Amino acid sequence: MKAILIIAHHCILPGAYKGFEEIMDKLHHDLPGTRVASTSLLDLENDLRTLLREDVESVTLLPYLLLNGQHSKNDVPRVVAKLQEEFPQIPITLLPCLGDWKEFADMVVTGIRNAQEPRSCAPSSSSAPEHRTSNLFSIELNLEGKNVLVVGGGRIALRKVKTLLPTGARITVVAPQFDPEFDALRSGEQVSLIVLKSRPYEPLDLRGIFMVFICTDQPAVNAQVSNDARARRILVNNACDYLDGDFIVPARMDFGENIAVTVSTQGRAPSLAKKLKQKIQTEWAEGLEQVEREFF
């Protein structure tokens, strides 16, 4: 299997990686059978080494940079040379940075020429604000043995971890401080399923992670985690901004051992979902438990 690794700058601004993600998606679509991954300048050495340890026959690196400066002239080639010595059997090809591509210069000239042409005063449809549709796909995931990261140590993170523990996921929680109840979760059989890291979030926390839950009250931290995860194509749930995440978690009720009912308001009204959950638990519990006993 051939692999492509795109190297981008590290950025915490929301939406910063939109164009980058579109390129990743197009590469996935147009180059089937090729492993397409991304990294930042900060994570290049670790991520490239991890990729070379996989079943790949060659790796092509693209510095997603405009200027041929310190990073593209010195830093990236140094890392590539070091890892090529470690893995001499796997060819590593380093492409020029985007700013040195002839096609890039042509694209810039074309864009400027189009911008100078007279255009209608009518507003473009692309200028309309984006809204998430309600067409969310409902799914139940098997998380047993999967690595899940929770960023945050407050009550929201605590509730999220409590719902994750029964799934058998391997949970890592990163936060400078933890709610005292976290200590109680790491007892008995659950001690092997949860790891607490008492420090601020770091991008390396995402290595080997399948899914991320963002549960902090710090917008800058939330944006960084979200962008870092998307650059690595990791599923994200943002408890503070449902529009920023890839998925939401509906309110769930278990009746007996085999029946589960979920309630969702598409992330828009958590308080309403809570009320609906309470209503169902009050009015349906006895009937559903009876059905569970009779059917199973």
C-alpha positions as CSV (number, residue, x, y, z in Angstrom):
1,M,0.0,0.0,0.0
2,K,1.3,3.4,-1.0
3,A,0.9,6.3,1.5
4,I,0.6,10.1,1.2
5,L,1.4,12.3,4.2
6,I,0.4,16.0,4.1
7,I,2.3,18.4,6.4
8,A,0.4,21.5,7.5
9,H,0.9,24.3,9.9
10,H,-0.6,23.9,13.4
11,C,-3.6,26.2,14.0
12,I,-6.3,26.4,16.7
13,L,-8.7,28.7,14.8
14,P,-12.1,27.1,14.2
15,G,-12.6,26.3,10.5
16,A,-9.0,26.8,9.6
17,Y,-8.7,23.4,8.1
18,K,-11.7,23.5,5.8
19,G,-9.8,23.7,2.5
20,F,-7.3,21.3,3.8
21,E,-10.0,18.7,4.6
22,E,-11.5,19.1,1.1
23,I,-8.1,18.2,-0.4
24,M,-7.9,15.2,1.9
25,D,-11.3,14.0,0.8
26,K,-10.5,14.4,-2.9
27,L,-7.3,12.4,-2.5
28,H,-9.2,9.7,-0.7
29,H,-11.7,9.6,-3.6
30,D,-9.3,9.9,-6.5
31,L,-6.6,7.6,-5.2
32,P,-8.4,4.5,-4.0
33,G,-6.1,2.0,-2.3
34,T,-3.7,4.7,-1.1
35,R,-3.4,5.6,2.6
36,V,-3.9,9.4,2.9
37,A,-2.9,10.9,6.2
38,S,-2.0,14.3,7.6
39,T,0.3,15.8,10.3
40,S,1.6,19.1,11.6
41,L,5.1,20.3,11.6
42,L,5.2,19.7,15.3
43,D,4.1,16.0,15.0
44,L,5.8,15.2,11.7
45,E,8.5,12.9,13.1
46,N,6.3,10.9,15.4
47,D,3.5,10.5,12.8
48,L,5.8,9.6,9.9
49,R,7.5,7.0,12.1
50,T,4.1,5.5,13.0
51,L,3.2,5.4,9.3
52,L,6.4,3.7,8.3
53,R,5.8,1.0,10.9
54,E,2.6,0.1,9.1
55,D,2.3,-2.1,6.0
56,V,3.3,0.6,3.4
57,E,5.5,0.2,0.4
58,S,6.3,3.9,-0.1
59,V,5.5,7.3,1.4
60,T,5.1,10.6,-0.4
61,L,5.2,13.8,1.7
62,L,3.6,17.1,0.7
63,P,4.5,20.2,2.7
64,Y,1.3,22.2,2.7
65,L,3.2,25.4,2.8
66,L,3.4,28.4,0.5
67,L,6.9,29.7,1.4
68,N,10.1,27.7,0.9
69,G,11.5,28.8,4.2
70,Q,13.1,27.3,7.3
71,H,10.6,24.5,7.7
72,S,10.6,23.3,4.1
73,K,14.3,23.8,3.5
74,N,15.7,22.5,6.7
75,D,13.3,21.1,9.3
76,V,11.3,18.7,7.1
77,P,14.2,17.4,5.1
78,R,16.1,16.7,8.3
79,V,13.2,14.6,9.7
80,V,12.9,12.8,6.3
81,A,16.6,12.0,6.2
82,K,16.6,10.7,9.8
83,L,13.6,8.4,9.2
84,Q,14.9,7.2,5.8
85,E,17.9,5.9,7.6
86,E,15.7,4.1,10.1
87,F,13.5,2.6,7.4
88,P,15.8,2.2,4.3
89,Q,13.5,-0.4,2.8
90,I,10.6,2.1,2.3
91,P,11.2,4.9,-0.2
92,I,10.3,8.4,1.1
93,T,9.6,11.1,-1.5
94,L,9.5,14.7,-0.4
95,L,7.6,17.0,-2.8
96,P,8.3,20.7,-3.1
97,C,6.1,23.0,-0.9
98,L,3.0,24.3,-2.6
99,G,4.5,27.7,-3.3
100,D,7.1,26.2,-5.6
101,W,4.5,24.3,-7.8
102,K,4.1,25.9,-11.2
103,E,0.4,24.9,-11.2
104,F,0.0,26.9,-8.0
105,A,1.3,30.1,-9.6
106,D,-1.1,29.5,-12.5
107,M,-4.0,29.1,-10.1
108,V,-3.2,32.3,-8.3
109,V,-3.0,34.3,-11.6
110,T,-6.3,32.8,-12.7
111,G,-8.0,33.6,-9.4
112,I,-6.8,37.3,-9.5
113,R,-7.9,37.6,-13.1
114,N,-11.4,36.3,-12.3
115,A,-11.6,38.7,-9.3
116,Q,-10.9,41.7,-11.6
117,E,-13.7,40.9,-13.9
118,P,-17.0,42.8,-13.5
119,R,-19.6,40.9,-11.6
120,S,-23.3,41.2,-10.8
121,C,-24.4,43.0,-7.7
122,A,-26.7,40.1,-6.9
123,P,-25.5,38.3,-3.7
124,S,-23.8,35.0,-4.3
125,S,-25.6,31.9,-3.0
126,S,-22.3,30.9,-1.4
127,S,-22.4,34.0,0.9
128,A,-25.4,32.6,2.8
129,P,-24.6,31.4,6.3
130,E,-24.2,27.7,6.6
131,H,-26.6,25.6,8.7
132,R,-26.3,22.0,9.6
133,T,-29.2,20.0,8.3
134,S,-31.2,17.7,10.5
135,N,-30.2,14.6,8.5
136,L,-28.0,13.1,11.1
137,F,-27.4,9.4,10.8
138,S,-28.3,7.4,13.9
139,I,-25.9,4.6,14.7
140,E,-24.8,2.4,17.7
141,L,-21.1,1.9,17.8
142,N,-19.1,-1.0,19.3
143,L,-16.4,0.8,21.3
144,E,-15.1,-2.2,23.1
145,G,-11.3,-2.0,23.0
146,K,-11.3,1.3,21.1
147,N,-9.2,4.2,22.3
148,V,-11.3,7.2,23.3
149,L,-10.0,10.5,24.5
150,V,-12.0,12.9,26.7
151,V,-10.5,16.4,27.1
152,G,-11.7,18.1,30.3
153,G,-12.0,17.1,33.9
154,G,-15.3,18.8,35.1
155,R,-18.8,17.5,35.6
156,I,-19.6,17.3,31.9
157,A,-16.5,15.2,31.3
158,L,-17.4,13.1,34.3
159,R,-20.9,12.3,32.9
160,K,-19.4,11.5,29.5
161,V,-16.9,9.0,31.1
162,K,-19.7,7.4,33.1
163,T,-21.6,6.7,29.9
164,L,-18.5,5.4,28.1
165,L,-17.3,3.0,30.8
166,P,-20.0,0.3,30.2
167,T,-19.0,0.1,26.5
168,G,-15.6,-1.4,27.3
169,A,-13.7,1.5,25.6
170,R,-10.2,2.3,26.7
171,I,-10.7,5.9,28.0
172,T,-8.0,8.5,28.5
173,V,-9.0,11.7,30.2
174,V,-6.7,14.8,30.0
175,A,-7.2,17.9,32.1
176,P,-5.2,20.1,34.4
177,Q,-7.7,19.3,37.2
178,F,-10.3,16.7,37.9
179,D,-13.6,16.5,39.6
180,P,-13.1,14.5,42.9
181,E,-15.6,11.9,41.6
182,F,-13.1,10.7,38.9
183,D,-11.1,8.9,41.6
184,A,-14.1,6.8,42.4
185,L,-14.4,5.7,38.8
186,R,-10.9,4.1,38.8
187,S,-11.8,1.3,41.2
188,G,-12.5,-2.4,40.8
189,E,-12.7,-3.8,37.3
190,Q,-12.8,-0.4,35.7
191,V,-9.3,0.7,36.7
192,S,-7.9,-0.9,33.6
193,L,-10.3,1.0,31.3
194,I,-9.6,4.6,32.3
195,V,-6.3,6.6,32.5
196,L,-6.2,10.1,34.0
197,K,-3.5,12.6,32.8
198,S,-3.4,15.6,35.0
199,R,-2.0,18.2,32.6
200,P,-3.2,20.4,29.7
201,Y,-4.1,18.8,26.4
202,E,-1.3,18.1,23.9
203,P,-1.7,17.1,20.2
204,L,0.2,13.9,20.8
205,D,-2.7,12.8,23.0
206,L,-4.5,12.0,19.7
207,R,-2.1,9.2,18.7
208,G,-4.0,6.0,18.2
209,I,-7.3,7.6,19.2
210,F,-10.6,6.5,17.6
211,M,-12.9,9.1,19.0
212,V,-12.6,12.4,20.9
213,F,-15.0,14.1,23.3
214,I,-14.4,17.8,24.0
215,C,-15.7,18.8,27.4
216,T,-13.9,22.0,28.5
217,D,-15.0,25.5,29.0
218,Q,-12.0,26.9,27.2
219,P,-12.9,28.0,23.6
220,A,-9.2,28.1,22.5
221,V,-8.6,24.6,23.8
222,N,-11.8,23.3,22.3
223,A,-10.9,24.7,18.9
224,Q,-7.4,23.3,19.0
225,V,-8.6,19.8,19.9
226,S,-11.3,19.9,17.2
227,N,-8.8,21.1,14.5
228,D,-6.2,18.6,15.5
229,A,-8.6,15.7,15.5
230,R,-10.1,16.6,12.1
231,A,-6.6,16.9,10.6
232,R,-6.1,13.3,11.6
233,R,-9.6,12.3,10.5
234,I,-10.7,11.4,14.1
235,L,-14.4,11.5,15.1
236,V,-15.1,14.6,17.3
237,N,-18.0,15.3,19.7
238,N,-18.0,18.9,21.1
239,A,-20.2,19.0,24.2
240,C,-20.1,22.8,24.1
241,D,-20.9,23.3,20.4
242,Y,-22.9,20.6,18.6
243,L,-22.4,22.3,15.3
244,D,-18.6,21.9,15.6
245,G,-18.7,18.1,16.1
246,D,-19.0,15.1,13.8
247,F,-21.7,13.5,15.9
248,I,-24.0,14.0,18.9
249,V,-24.9,11.6,21.7
250,P,-28.6,11.2,22.2
251,A,-30.2,10.7,25.6
252,R,-30.4,7.0,26.3
253,M,-32.6,4.9,28.5
254,D,-32.1,1.1,29.2
255,F,-35.1,-1.1,30.1
256,G,-34.0,-4.4,31.3
257,E,-30.9,-5.9,29.6
258,N,-32.0,-5.9,25.9
259,I,-34.1,-2.8,25.3
260,A,-32.6,0.7,24.8
261,V,-34.6,3.8,23.8
262,T,-32.8,7.0,22.7
263,V,-34.1,10.6,22.3
264,S,-32.6,13.2,20.2
265,T,-33.4,16.8,19.3
266,Q,-30.6,17.0,16.7
267,G,-28.4,18.6,19.4
268,R,-30.4,21.8,19.4
269,A,-32.3,21.5,22.7
270,P,-30.6,19.3,25.3
271,S,-33.1,20.4,28.0
272,L,-36.0,19.2,25.9
273,A,-34.3,15.9,25.3
274,K,-33.9,15.6,29.1
275,K,-37.6,16.3,29.6
276,L,-38.6,13.7,27.0
277,K,-36.3,11.2,28.6
278,Q,-37.9,11.7,32.0
279,K,-41.4,11.4,30.5
280,I,-40.5,8.1,28.8
281,Q,-39.0,6.7,31.9
282,T,-42.0,7.6,33.9
283,E,-44.7,6.5,31.5
284,W,-43.1,3.6,29.5
285,A,-40.8,1.9,32.0
286,E,-43.2,-0.7,33.4
287,G,-44.6,-1.6,29.9
288,L,-41.2,-1.9,28.3
289,E,-39.8,-4.0,31.1
290,Q,-42.7,-6.3,30.8
291,V,-42.1,-6.6,27.0
292,E,-38.5,-7.4,27.7
293,R,-39.3,-10.2,30.1
294,E,-41.9,-11.7,27.7
295,F,-39.8,-11.5,24.5
296,F,-36.4,-12.5,25.9
